[in-house]
């Protein structure tokens, strides 16, 4: 339901004007009040606007594109809000821009901008843009209501019907429909809709949608070709760089992904989420100085923002310990403590805070406390909640304890458990190796995790080739239970589904596999995403439930 857009007249709306020029801001506020909008709020800086929009709901936002005394832009604000699903569908977002910068606004429009307004403008023109955007929201009310009710099938059908009939706002409806199909795993249907949109009206987001569908379908080479073609025509399309970076990352092409993410941050130098993603990849890829600089910038821009990922503070704390910077380390502890205390879902902040507290104990030579914190984290290494992020942090912490002679055990058994559990792809196995301090000698063990899993899987599959698929499933299930490896668990399910008719106890085995899969399915760290529910590059911020928080599936 869209209460503001469908029931409230303008005089009941709340509006926010974001404009750096005091005179222009006063004019805009006056024009909004002339529309009968009593609740008109204002601010002069993007950072102030971000805080207001994160903590308050507005029906209308009027935002300048470029600010004379602010390096951040309205486009970056909009992109971050949409990416992190902070701006509700019912909010009308109007961008103000000079005619010379219209092409830049066109990119912002791909992030679901409701309207743009060229300057200088009149009050009548502003009114027209606002009412036009609200009419679109009313026209698509049934679609939004179905999404709110989690009836995604009906919402997708409504979108397809509007698209096929070329009814008003059919292009916008097609984008929503394709997004729903993609999230539902209906890859061929989503791809067909994106391609139909391209035939009707070539738009960058549809071509990016084709690449998204190809990537979700495991067609990495095709996705990269699509993205390269798109970027050749528009080398300033930041979302395309985001998606290309993800594709390269999943393929283990970390250096290429690093260069791609760097292009995205050049285009949007004040995007918190892109700074975090770029910084974390640089940190783990060996350019720690560059990575730490990016993470520091993201922290200065928005450590209190919902867009900020507190994992950055863990990496900053590790660097502070390495540099013997006690003040910086204490600041990381204080910032993470505040995030933990204010979090509605404190489990992840608690784990991150435990790591930083252990690092702080090492700094103050409190060996017993540091070991106790580390032992607590090590005890969770087989728990469902222990994810790739936790593994990377534990490896870094253990390495620093080992360097100081304070590790109570060799750590080899923990290293092997992590290597086997998360060795679901060569890329992920290599990534884990990057997380371990080089001097520990653990990198080879971690890098060998995937090879060991491939060998165990091949051994089980030989039974199927000999006509014993039941033996294959049983062995894969047994190996999956022993290692908690998502690839082995997923392979067991695929073999069972393929040969179900030849497996006597198929139902019992499937129940066991599905129970194991629910806790230990394929997982991968998602860089710079605090909620795990950020908008996919080129996608729309739909209020649909996400899969595992902070994780995404990576094909082998």
N, C-alpha and C positions, 0 to 999 in steps of 0.2 A: 504494500500500500504506500502511496506517496501523499502523506497528510498535508504537507505544505503546498505541494504543487496542485492538488486537486480540490482542497477545501478552503484554504485560507486566502482571502483577498490580499492585495499587496500591503494594505495597511496593517496586517497582522504579521508581516514578514520581518525577519532580522537580516540586515545587510552589513557587509564589511567592505570598506573602500581602502585599497592599498595603493598609495600614491606618494612618491617622495617629494614632489613639489607642493609646498603649502597652499599656493594659490589654486593650482589645479585640483588639489584635494578638497579645498573648500567649495569649489564649483560643483564637483561631483557629489559631495554630501548634500549640497543644496538641491541639486537635480533629483537625487534620490528621495529627498523629503517632499519635493513637489509631486512625486508619484504617489505620495500618501504613505510612504514607508516611515514609520515613527522610529523604529529601532535601527538607526544607522550608526555603525561603529567605524572607527578609522585608525589607521596606523601608517607610518612612513617607511618602515623597513620590512624586508622580506622575513627576517628572523622573528620580528614581532608578529607578523601575520601568521607564520607557521605555528607559533605558540597558541595564538587565538583560535586557529582552525583545528588544532589538535584537541583543545579542551572545550570548545563551544560549537554549537551547531548554527550555521547560517543558511538562509534560503537563497541569498544572492551574494556573490563576491565580484567586485569590480577591481581588477588588478592591472597596474601598469606593467608593461613588458620590460622596459629598461629603467634602471634607477641611477641617477647621476652620481650619488655618493654611496652606492652599494654595489659590490661586485656580483651579488646574486641577482638573478632575473626572475620575473614573474613566470616565465616558462619553466625554469628549474623548480620553482615552488610547486607549480601545477603537476609537473612530472613526478616529483617526490610524493606529493599527496595521493595521486592516482596509484603510483607504484605500491604504496603501502596501505592502500584501501582506507584512507582517512577521510576522503571527501565523499559524502553520501550522494547517491544518484539524484536525490531531490534538490541538491544545491545547484543553482545556475552560476557558472563561472564565465565571466566576460573579461576578455583580455583587451587592454588598450594599447595601441601601437601606432607608430608613425608609418606612413605609407612605404617608406624606404625599407622598413624591416618586416614587411608583410610576409615575405617568404619564410622568415624565421617563425612567424606565428603559425604558418601552415603546418610546420612540424609539431607545434604545440597542439594543433587541432587533432593530430593523430593520437594524442593522449586523452581524447574525449573532452576537448574544449567545447563548451556550449556555444560560444559566439565570440567574434572579435569585433572590435570597433576602431576604425581608423580615426586618427586625430588630424585636425580639430573636429569635434563632433557637436551635435546639438542635443538638447534634452529630448527632443522628439525621436531622434535616431537611437539614443540610449534606451528609451522606453520601448521602441520597436524591437530592439535586440532582446531585451529581457522578456517581453511578452511572447516573442517568437520561440525562445528557448523553453519557456514554461508550457507553451502549447505542445511542443514536441514531447515533453514529459507526460502531459495529459494523454496525448495520442497513444503513447506506448505504455500507458498505465497497466493494461492487462498483462503485458509481458513482465513488467517489474513486479507486479503483484504475485505472479506465478513463481518468480525467482525468490521473492521473500518467503513464499510458502514452501520452498524447496521442491516445487514441482517443475523440475528442469526439463522434463520431456514436453510438458505442455508449453513451457516458455519457448523452447526450441521450435516446436510446431507453429506457434504463433509468429515467430520470427520468419520462418520459411514461407508461411502463407503471405505475410506482408511483402516479403521480397519477391515472390513469384508474381504477385498481383501488381507490383510496382506501386503499392499504396504509399501515402505520405510517409516520409522518413524510412523508406525501404532500405536505404544503404546503411543507416545506423542500425536498423533491426537485423540486417544481415551480419553485421559485425558482432552483435550480441549473440545471435544464433550460432555462428561459427565458433565463438568462444565457448559456449555451452557444450557444443558437440565435441570440441577438442578436450574439454575437461572431463567429459563423460567417457573418453576413450574411443569415441566413434571417429577414428582418424580418417578413414576414407570419406565419410559424409562431410566432415569439416573441410577436408581438402577439396572436395567437389564444390562446396559452397564458396570457398575462397576463390577458386578458379572461375566460377560463374560470375562472381563480383568483378573479377579482373576483365572478363569478356564484356560485361555491361559498362564498366567504368573503371579504368585502371587507376588504382589508388595504392600508395605505398604500403598501408597497413595490410591490405589483402595479399600482396606479394610476400610481406613478412609473415603473414599467417600461413602461406604455403610452406615456407621454410620451417615454421614451428611444427606444422603437421608432419613434415618429413623427418624432423628431428625426433619427435615423439614416436615415430614409426621405426626408429633406429636407422634411418637412411642419412647418416651423417654426411657422406660425400655429396649427396644431392642437395642437402640443406646448405652446405657450405657453398656450392655452386650457385644456388639461388641467391644467397646473401651477397656473394661477390658481385653478381650481376646487378643487384639492387644498389649496392654501394658505389659501383662504377657510375651509376646515373645520379646518385645523391650521396655524396661522401660526407654529408653532415647529418645523417640519420642516426642519432645516438642509439635508438632501440635496436637497430640492425647490428651495431657493434656489440651491444649486450648479448644478443642471441648468438652471434658468431663466436664471441668469447666463450659462451657456455658450451657450444658445440666443440670448440677446440679443447676446452678443459676436460670434457667428458672423454675425448679421444686421447688424453694424456699429452696433448701438445701445449705444455705449460708456457713455453717461451712465446709461442704464437698467441696464446690467450692473453698473456701479459701485454703484448704490443696492442692487441685489440682493445683491451680494457683501458689502456692508456689513451687511445683515441677517444673513447667515450668520456673520460674525465677531462680531456682537453676541450671537448665540445661543451661540457657542463661542469665546469670546475668547482661548483659549489653544491653539487648533488651529493648529499650525505651517503646515500646507498652506493653510488658508484665509487666514491672515494674509499669506502670500506672494502668493497669487492676488489678494487685495484690494489689497495694497500695490503690486504691479507695475502693475495696471490704473490705480490712482490716480496713480502716478508718470507713466505715459505719457499719461494723460488731462488732465494739467495741474495737478492738485493735488499737487505734488511734496512739499510739507511733510507732508501726510497720508500719502502713500505711503511716504516715508522713515521716518516714525514707525512705521508698521506693519512695515516691513522690519527696522527696528532691534529691534522687539519679537520678531519671529520669530527673529532672530539671537541675541538674549539667551536665548530659550527653548531653542534647539536647533541651534546652528551645527554641532555634532558629530553631530547626528542624521541617520539615513538619510532622514528625511522632509524635510530641509532642502535647498532648491535654491540652489546657489552663485551662480546668476545674480543673486540679491539682492545679493551682495557687489560685483558689477560696478556696479550702480546706486548703491549706497552709496559706492563709490569715485569715481564720476563726480561725485556731489554733494560729496564731500570735496574734490575738485580745484576745483570751482566756488567752494567756500567757503574755499579756501586752508587747509584743515584737514589739515596734514601728518601729525599723529599718527593721525587716523582713516584716512587713506589708507594709511599704513604697516600699520595693523592689518588692513585689508582684504587687502593683499598677503600678510601673514603667514598669515591664515586660509585664503586660497585656495591658498597654497603647501602648507599642511598637508593640505588636501582633495585636492589633486593628488597629493601623495606617497603618500597612503593609499588612493587610488582603484584599484579592480580594473580599471576601464575608463577610463584617463586621458585619452583624446582630447578629450572635451568639457571637463574641467577645465583641460587644457592651453590650449585656445583662450581660455577665460575668464581664465586667469592671464595670458596674453599681453596681453589688453586692459588688465588692471589694471596690469601692469608698464609698459605704454606710458603710462598715465595718471600713474603714479609718476615716470616719466622726464620727462614734461612738467612736473610739480610741481618737480622738481629742475633744470629748465632743461637737461636732457640731450637736446637737440634731435635729434642724430644717432641715438641709441638709440630715441627715441620714433618717429622716422620709419621706422627699420628694422623695428620691431615692427609698425607700421601697414602698411608695404609687404608684409610677410609675410602679413598678414590680407587685404589687397587682392588679392594674387596667387591667393588661394583662392576668389575670388568666383564662379568657374564650376565649382568642384569639387563632386562629389555631397555631400560632408560639410558644405558651407557651407549653413546653414539660415536660417530667418527670424530666429532668435535671433542668429546670427552677423551677419546683415545689420543688425539693430537696434543691436548693439554697435559695429559698424564705423561706422555713421552717426554715433553719438554721439562716437566717438573722432575721426573725421575732422573733425567740426564743431569740436571743441575745438582741434585742430591748426590749422584754418583761422583760428579766432579769434585765435590767437597768431602767425599768419603763418608757420607751420612746415610747412604742407602742400606737398609737392614738386610736386604737380600740381593742377589745378583740381578734380579729382574728378568732373567732369561725366560722364565715360565710365563710371565706377564707379556713379554714381547711376543712370544710364540702364540699366546692366546689371541692377542690383538691381530697378529699377522694372518692367522687362519680365519678369524671371525670376519674381518673386513677385507680379506683378499678376494673380493668379488669381481674385480677387473684389474687388468694390468695398470690402468691409470690410477685407480684407487690405491693399489699396492705401492706404486711409486710415490704417491702423495703422502702416504703414511711414513715412508722412508725419509721424506723431506722434513717431517715434523720432529724427527729425532736429532738431537745434537750430534754433529759429525764425529766428535771425538769418542763417542760411546761405543762404536763398533756395532750398533744395533741395526744400522741401515740395511745391511745385506740380509739379515734375518727377516726384516719387514718386507723388503723387496721380493723375497722368495715366497711370500705367502700365497700369491695368486698361482704360481707354478705348482705349488703343492696341492692346491685345491683342484686345479685342472687335472693333475695326475690322479687324485682320488675319484674325481668324476669319471674320468676315462676308464678307470678300473671297474667302476659300477656299471658303466654302459656296455662293457664287454659281455656282461651277463645277458643283456637284452639282445645283443647280436647273436648270442648262442640260443635264443628262443626262450629266455627266462626274464621277461619284463618285470614280473613280480619280485624276482631277486634284485633287479636293478633298483626298483623303488624302495625296497626294504633296506638295501645297503646305503642308498643316498639319504634315506631318512635317518638311518643310524649315524652316518657321517655328519649330517646336518645337526643332529642332537648333540654330537660330540664337539663340533666346531662352532655351532651357531652361525654358520656361513649362509648368507641369503641366496647365493648362487646355487649351492647344493640343494637347498630347500625348494627353490623355484624349479630346478631341473627335475626333482622328484615329482613335483606336481604335474609338470608337462608330460613326463613319461607316463604317469598314471592316467591322465586324461586321454592320452593317445591310445593306450592299450587296455583301457578299462575292462573291455569284454574278456580279456585273457587273464585278468587278475582276480582271483576268487574273493579275497578280502578287501576289495577296492574301497568300499564305503568306510571301513574302519581305518584304512591307511590314509584316505583323504582327510578324515576328521583329524587325525594326528598331524598331518602335514599342515593343514589350515591353521590349527592351533599354534604350531611352531612358527608358521609364516606371519601370523598376526603380531607376534612379538619380535621376530627376527628377520623380517622381510628385507629385500634389497634396499640399502640405504646409502646415502652419500651426503657429505657436508655441503651445505648451500651457503656460499660465501656472502657475508654482509647482509644477511636477511634475518632480522631479530625475531620475526614471527613465523617464518616459514610460509607465509601466506601473501607474499608480495606479488604484485601484478607481474605476469610473465612479460618479457620484452615484446612490445607490439600488441599485447593483450589488453583486456578490459578488466577493471577492478570490480568483478561481480561478487555479490555476497554469497558465495557458495562455500561449503565446508571444504577445507584442504585435507590433504593426506597428512602424514606424520609431520609434526611441527619441526621446522628447521632442517628437513631432509627431503630428498627427491630420489627417485629411482634412476639408476644409471645402467644402461644395457652393457653387457659384457663386451 
